[in-house]
């Protein structure tokens, strides 16, 4: 059974599930947990990716979450940077 969805509704749903949504709430760690991991090519863009998905966050809040060990920076595949919740890292 096919479901018809308009392009604008599909975009809205994608933004919502990726937490790129003004209504998205939560902390830095909640944003990272929601997505299981955030991938970026460099550290600055990884910080931006988390901040974009965490309402009213600042760069220092994202850095503090890393310093507390809630979020861990990893390079598991071909040198690509990933931010992962500490409890999800194995």
Residue pairs with C-beta under 8 A, 6 or more apart in sequence:
5 13
15 21
16 23
16 24
18 35
18 53
19 26
19 31
19 34
19 35
19 53
19 54
20 52
20 53
22 55
24 31
24 53
24 54
24 55
25 55
26 34
26 54
26 55
27 54
27 65
28 50
28 54
28 57
28 61
28 62
28 65
28 70
28 71
29 65
29 70
29 71
29 85
30 54
31 38
31 50
31 53
31 54
32 38
32 50
32 65
32 71
32 83
32 84
32 85
33 85
33 88
34 53
35 53
36 84
36 88
37 82
37 83
37 84
37 88
38 46
38 49
38 50
38 53
38 82
38 83
39 46
39 49
39 80
39 81
39 82
40 46
40 48
40 49
40 80
40 81
40 82
40 83
41 80
41 81
42 81
43 73
43 81
46 73
46 81
46 82
46 83
47 59
47 62
47 63
49 83
50 57
50 62
50 65
50 71
50 83
51 57
51 58
51 59
51 61
51 62
54 61
54 62
62 71
65 71
66 72
66 73
66 83
69 86
70 85
70 86
71 83
71 84
71 85
71 86
72 83
72 84
72 85
72 86
72 89
73 81
73 82
73 83
74 81
74 82
74 83
74 84
74 89
75 81
75 82
76 82
